[in-house]
């Protein structure tokens, strides 16, 4: 294989030896206990995996600590899942318990497999993103502190995936997760008339708005723009192009909560999540109102769903009316789905491998 400095190295060069030797030959896998998996090959070889929860934002010292565990017990091999779980892989069954003990010494929980809550996939939040309406890591911490037991055991009816996106641009997987928190802006960007002509190109700024809400200032002597509030969808795209249009607002920004999405084709085709709470205020550092809703929905789902039933499948079986009754979430006009394009999509796009002839 030709070696280049363009792009990442080929992943096959980094696989554990036992996986390379059995590539394409795996017969089955099983979950021995929460966070511990066993894969068995047609050749009889085995691979044991220990899955641990991890923050998304980590320090160099943290990375060195987990690499030390991998060097000691896994011949230097570990991987991160798409939801930031750390997986340590070894063909030696006797190393499973030492790995678990080493992971727990770092303060990391072992679990996230089977009928449990996996790590929460989330966006950058106030740490990095300029268009965020809420934060990310503190929300994850607050939620998982309440749902910790559902990560370390497998007592839920089915697996449960939670996602957080810090604005409606949805860099997280909120549209296809069982439960999701989305940051929402409720006030249009503030126009800095003094600096806008110095920092921004007015035609480019106007073109950045997907709804045509940005127009030239009606006064020809003022080289700036105005915003039609009724047209603004609070996407912050204009602020990306023009920093003289800041959208962040300490009073208007908050979060919405969605439920019922999934990617899996099992039992039902993939499902989009739906709005269940249109707005809750940002209340850092623990966001108690948001956490209370998430915990209540999870508890009611765990109590009422059938075995193997995802959140969206449970809701569709009992009906959305029953869901709002059970959760005691007020039904508002924002819940009325008046999106007219969706009805045409199933007839033109295939979102599933489940075909009916």
N, C-alpha and C positions, 0 to 999 in steps of 0.2 A: 504494500500500500504506500502510495506516495505521501510523504509528510509535507504539509504546508503550514503556514502561519495564519491561514484564513479560517475562521470559524472554530468551533470546539473540536477536540480530538474525537475520533471514532469511539463510541461507547463500548464497543466490543473489546477494546484494549484495556478497559478498566473493570471488566467483570471478574468475580471470583473464579478461580480455576475450576471448581466443581460445576459452576453454572456454564462456563464455556464448554466443558466436556459433555454436558448434557443438554446443550442448546437444542430446543425443539423436541426434547424427549420427555418432558415432564408429564407424569401420569395423573397425579392428583395432588391436592393440598388440603390440609385440615388445620383448624384452630385448636391448639392444645389447651390454651387458657387465654384470657384477655391479653392481647399484645404479643402473643407467641404463636408463630405459624410454623408448620412443617410441610415442606414440599418434597415429594417422592418422585423419583425418575423411573423410567422403564428399566433402567440398568440396576435399580436398587439403591442408587446414591440418594442421599438426603441433604436438604439444606434447612437449617433452623433460622428463623428470623425473629428478632426482638424489636418491637415497634415502641418508640417513646415519643411523647409529645414534646414540642419545641416551640419557643417563640419564633416569630418571623424575623424580627430585628435582633440580631445577636452580635456579640463582641468577638474580637479576634481570640481573646482568651477562652471564650466559650467553645469556639470552633476547635481550638487546640485541645481542650479537655475531651471533647467527644472523639477527636482523632486519636488521642491517647488510648481510649477504650478500644477503638477499632484496631489499633496497632497491637494491643496486648492480647485481644481475644479473637479477632476476625481477619488476621493477616493484612490489616490495613484497609479493609473494605467496609464501606457504609454507603448509604444513599439517603436522599431526602425525597419524600413523596410529594405529590402536587399540593398537598395540604400541610406541608412543612413537618410531617412526622419524620423522625429519624429512624432508619431501619439498619440494624446490625445483623449481618448474615454470617453464618458459620456452618460447616458440615459436622461439627463436633457437638453432640448433644450435651456433653459434660460442661461446655462453656456457656450454656444458656443461663444458668443461675448466677454465675459470676458476672455476666453482662448485666443482668437485671439489678444486681446489687450495686454495681458500679454506676449504672444510670441513676438509681435512686439516690446515691450519694451526691449527685449533681442537682438533686431536687426535681428531677424530671419524672412524670408519671409514665407507667407502662400500660398500654391499652390501645384503644382506638380501632379494634378489629371486630368483625362480626356485627351483631346487633347493638351497636354502641354509637356514641357521638365521636366522630373523628376530630382532628384539629380544625379550627375555624380558618378557612381561607379568607384573606382580607387584603385590602389595598393599603396605601401609604398613610393616609390621614394627614394630620397637621405636621407630622414629622418631615414630610417631603413635598406633598402635592399642593400646588397653588390653588386648585379649584375645590378642595375638600370642604364639605359642609359640616363634617364631624370628624372625630379622630378614629383611629383604628385599633391600635394595640391596647389602649385602656378598655375599649369596649369588649375586646376579646377576653382580656383578663377578668373583667367583671362578670361576663357571661359564664366563662368556664369555672370560675370560683363557685358559682351556684350549681353548675352541672357536672362537677368534677367526678362524682360517682358514676355518671353515665359514660365517662371515658374509660374508667378502670374496670367496669363490669359489662356484661352483654345481656342485660335484662330488658332492653327495649323490644318492641314488637319487630322492628327491622332496623337497618342502619339509618342513621340520621345525620344529615349534612347541613351545616350552618355556614353562611357566608356574610361578609360585611363589605359594602362598597361605600366610599365616603362621599360620593355624589352620584347623580343620575347617569353619568357616563359609564358607570358600572364596570370598572376594571376588575372587580371580583366576580365570582360565579353566582351572583344573586338571582339571576333569572332562572336558574336550574338547580336550586338548592331547596331542601325541605323547609328551612327557615332562613330568612335573610333580613339584614338591617341595611337600609340605604340612607345615606345622608341627603338631605333636601334643603335647597335654598328657597326662601319664600319672598325675598325682596330682589328687585332688579338691580343690576350693577350700578354703582355710583359713578357718574361721569365727572372726571377731573378735567374741566374745560381748560384749565391753565396749562397742564402738561400734555394733554392729548395731542395737540399739533406738534409738540416737540418729540414725543416718544413713538407716535404711531402714524401709519399711513391710513388716511380716512377711507379710501376705496377698499383697501384690504380689510379694514375693521368692519365695514359694512358687509362685505362679502362673507365674512366669517360667521354671520348669524344665519342659522338654518331656517328661521321663521320670518326673516325680513323685518325684525323688530327694530333694527338700528337704521336710522335715517340721518341725513345731513341736517345740521342745525338750521332751523328756518331763518335765522338772522345771518345774512351773507357776510357780515363783518366778523362773525365768530367762527373760527375754523375749528369746528368740533362736531359732535353728533348728539342726537337725542334718542331715547329708547321708548318705544310704544309698549307700555306695561302689559296690555292685553295680549300682545304677541309673544312676549318673553317666556321661554320655557326653562329658564334658570340653568342652562347647561354649562355656563362659564366658558364657552368656546371663545367668546369675544375677549375675555381676560387673557386667554392663552396667546392671542394675537396682539392684544393691546393692554399693557399693564396699567393704563390710565382708566381702566374700567373694572375696578375691584368689586367682587361680588360677595365676599365674606362679610357676615354680619352677626355680631354676637347675640342679638335678640331674635333675628328671624331664622337663623340656621337651626336645623334639628334633624330628626331621623324619622323614617317611615319603616314599617315592618311588613314583610311579605311572607307568604307560606305556600307550600304545595308544589314546588318545582322538583324535577329530578332529571337525570341524564339516562338512567337505566332503561333498557327495553323489557325488563322482566315484568310479567303480568300485564302491564300497560305500556303504551309508547311513552317516550319522553314527554314531560309536562312542564309548562311555564308556571312560575310562581305568580300568585295573585296578592293584591294589596289587602292587608287586614287591619293595619293601623296607619292612617294617613300622616299623622304628625305627632311627635313627642319632642319636647325641648331638649337641647343639649344641657346636660346637668353633670359636668365632670366633677370629680374624677371617676365616679362609680356608676353614673347613669341609672339610678335606681328604678325609674319608671319603665325604661326600656327592658331592663333585666327582669323585672317582675312579669311583664307580658311574655317574654320568651320562656321563662321558667313555667308559667302557668300553662302555656300551650303545650310544652313538652310533657308536663305531668298529666294533662288531660288526654293527650295522644297516647301516652304509655298505658293509661288506664282503660281506654276505650277501643283502641285499634286491634285488629286481628293479627295473629302471628304472620310475619312476613309482609305486612302492609305498610307501605311508606305513607308519610304524612298526607301528600296529595291524594293518594288512593283512598285513604281513610276518609278524607273530607268529601270526596266525590261520592263515596258509598253512603255516608250519612246525610249529605247535602250541606251546602254552605249555610243555610238557615240554622240547621242544628249546630253547626260549628260555632256560629256566633252566639247561640244560646248557651252552649257549654262553656265557652271561654268568657262569656259576659263582656265581650268587646262591642262597643256601640257601633251600629251600622249607620253610616253617614252617606251623603250624596257622592263623596269621593269614591265610594266603593262601586258605584254603578259603572259597569264596563260599557262605554259607548264607542269603543274603537272599532271602526267599520271595516278595516282592511283584513283583520284576523280571519273573518269568516271565509275569505277567499283563499287563504293560504293552504289549508289542508288539501284542496283540490289541485294545487299546482306544485307544491313542494312536499317531498317525502322527508319526514323527520325521524323515521324509524325503519327498522328492518322487518317490522311486522306487516306483511302484505296480505291483503284479502282479495281473492280472485272472484 
